[in-house]
Amino acid sequence: LRLVVATVLMGAALVVQLRGPGPLPINPFFFLIGLTYAVSLGFLGSLPFVERWPWLTDVHFGIDTFIISAAVFLTGGVESLFTTLYMLPIVAASTVQFRRGGLQLAVLSAILFVGLVVAQYLYASGNLDLPFRSGLPADLPPVNVAQYTVGLNVFGFFAVAFLSGSLAERARRGEVRLERATEQIADIQAFNQYVLDNLVSGLATADAGNRLLTFNRSAML
C-alpha cells in the first residue's frame, strides 16, 4: 500500500510539475520517492524480526508519518492536499496495534503537522530559514484560517485513531469469543463421541413430547 500510494500520488505530482512548471521542486520529490521505496524494502527485510522486536512496528509507522510530513511540506504545508495521507498510517497502526497504536500515530502526526505549520509561518515572518523554500506558497492564509485548518486536521487524526482503534478492539474481542466458542464446541463434540464410543448399550434421544429423535444401536451390536 505504501508503494502504491507513493507511486500514484508523488508520480502524479511530478507529471503536473513537468507539464507546467510551478513552485514545486522536482529533485526533492525524486528523493522522497526513492526514500519511500528504500524504506519499503527495508521494512520487508525486517518483517521476520517483528515478533522478536515489537518496537519495529512503531518504527515502521513512525517513518511513514515522517515521509508523509515531508510530502506535505513539499506541497504547500498548511495548504497541502496531502494532509489526508496522515490517516493511512493511523488506520494501519490501529489495525495492527489496536487503539494504542492508532492514538500514538495520531499524537505523532499532530506534533509533526503543527510543527510544520509553525515553521512555515516563522519562515514567512523572517524568523526562520528553511530548505526547499520554493516548495512553500508565497502567500499564506491568515493565521486564524491556519489555526482552524490545523485544528480540524488534528481533530480528524484523533477521531480516525479512536474510531478505527475501537473497531479493531471490537473485532479482536469477537475473534477471541469465536475462538473460545470453537474450542468449547470441539470439546463437547469430543466428549459426546467419547460417551458414544464407551456405551455398553444403545442410545436413544427424544424431544419434550417424548418423540424419538435418534437411536444408536452401534454400541449394542
N, C-alpha and C positions, 0 to 999 in steps of 0.2 A: 504493500500500500504506500509506503514511504517513497519507493522508487517511482511508482505510477504518478503520485501527486507531484513529485519533483520534476518529472519529465514533462507532464502536461502543462502545469502552471508556469514553471520557470521557462520551459521551452516556448510557451506562448508569449511570455513577456519578451523573450529575445526576438521572436519574429516581429512583434509590434515595434520593438526598438530598431530593428534592421530596416523595416519598411518605412518607418517615419521617425527619424532621429529626434529624440526629445531629451528630457533631463535625466533619464535613467542611464547609469553607467553600464557598459556591456561587460567589461572584464570582471567586476565583482559577481555578476550573475554566472559567468562561466566557472569562476572559483567556487561559488556556492553549489552549483550543480555537481561539480566534481567532488566537492566535500561530502555532499549527500550520498553519492554513490560509494565513496570510500567508507563512510561511516556505516552504510548498509552492509557492505561486505565484512566490515569488522564485527558488526552485530551477528551476522550469520556464523562467523567463526567462533563467537563467544557463546552461542546457544547451548552447546554441550556442558558448559560450566555454570549455567544459570542456577540449576538446582543446588549446586555446591556453594555458590556465592550469590545469594539472592539480591544483594545490593547492585548487581549488574543490571537488573531490571530498572532500578531507579536511575542508573547512569544512562541507559538507553533512552528512556523517556525524557530525561533532562537534556540530553544532547539534541533530541528532536525539538524541544522547546527553544533552545538557543538558535538552532538553524531557522526556525520559523521567525524568531525575533530579527535575525539578520535579513530575512526576506522582507519583513515588514519595514525595517529601516531603509532598505534599498528602494522601496516602492512608495515612500512618502510618509512613513511614520504614522502620525495620528490620522492622516488622510488615506492610509493604505487600505486597499481592499482585501489584503491577505490576512487581516486580523482574525478572520473566522477560522483560519487554519489552526489556531491555538486549540480549538475544540477537538481536533483529531487525536493528539496525544492524551488529552484529558479523558476522552471516552475510552481510548485503548488502555490507559492505566486503570480506569475504573473496571474494565472488563477483566484485566489480569490480576490486579491487586485490590479490587473492590473499592469501597468508599474511601479508605485511607489513601490509596494511590491516586484516586481522582482529585481529592482535596489537596494533596501535596502538589500535583501538577497545576492545579488552579492557583495556588499560592505563588508558585514559581512563575507562572505565566503573568499573573498580576504584577509581580515585582518587576519583571523584565519589561513589560509593556509600559508601566508607569515610569520606570527609569528611562526608557527610550524617549517617551514624550517629553519628560522634564529636560533631558539632554537636548532635545530638538529645540525647545523654546529657549534654553540657555544659550544655545548657539545663535539663534535668531537675535537675541539681545546683545550678542557680542561678548558674553561671559564665558564662552566655551568654544574650543576648536575641535572639530570632528573630522575624521577621514571620510572620503567619498561624499564630499559636501554637495556634489552635483546631483546626488540622488534625492536630496531634500527639496520640498517645494519652496518656491521663492516667497510666497505669501502664505502665512499660516492663518488658520481660523482664529477668531477671538478666543481669549483664554477661557471664558465661560462655556463656549462651544466645545473646546477641547476637554474641559472638565466633564461635561456631560457625556462626550464620546467615551472618555476613559472610564467613567463610572458605569456606563451602560455595558461596555465590554467586560469589565471586571465582574459585574453582576452576572453576565452571561457565563463567564468562566465557572463561577461557583455554582450557578444554577445547573449547568450541564454536569459538573462534577457530582453534585448532590443527587440529581435525578438518575444519572447513569450508574452511580455507585449504589443507590438504593435498589435499582433494578437488578444489578449484579448480585447484591446481597440476597435479594429475594430468590433469584434463580439458584444461587448456591444453597440456600436453605431448602428449596424444593428438591434439588438433586440429592441432598443428604436424606431428606424424608423418603424419597423414592428408593434410594439405596437401602435404607433400613427396612422399608416395606418389602422390597425384593428379597432381602435376606430372611425376613420373617416368613414370607410365603415359601421360600425354599426349605426352611426348617420344618414348617408344617407339612409340606409335601414329603419330606424325608421321613418325618415321624409317622405319617399315615402309611407310607409304604412299609416302614418297619413293622407297624402293627399288623398290616395285612399279611406280610411275609411270615409272621410268627403266630398266626391264628391256628388253633387246633380244630376249629370247626368253621362253618360258613359264616358269612357276614351279610346281614340284610339291613337296609336303611328305609325309613318310612317318613312321610311328612306329618304335619299336625293332624291331618284327617285319617291317620293310620293307613294310608295308601302306600303300597310297596313301591319304592323307587328303584332300588338296585338290590341285587342278590349275587353274592360271590360264592361260588362253590369250589373254587380252586383249592382252598385250604382243605376242604373235605375230601377232595379227590387225591 
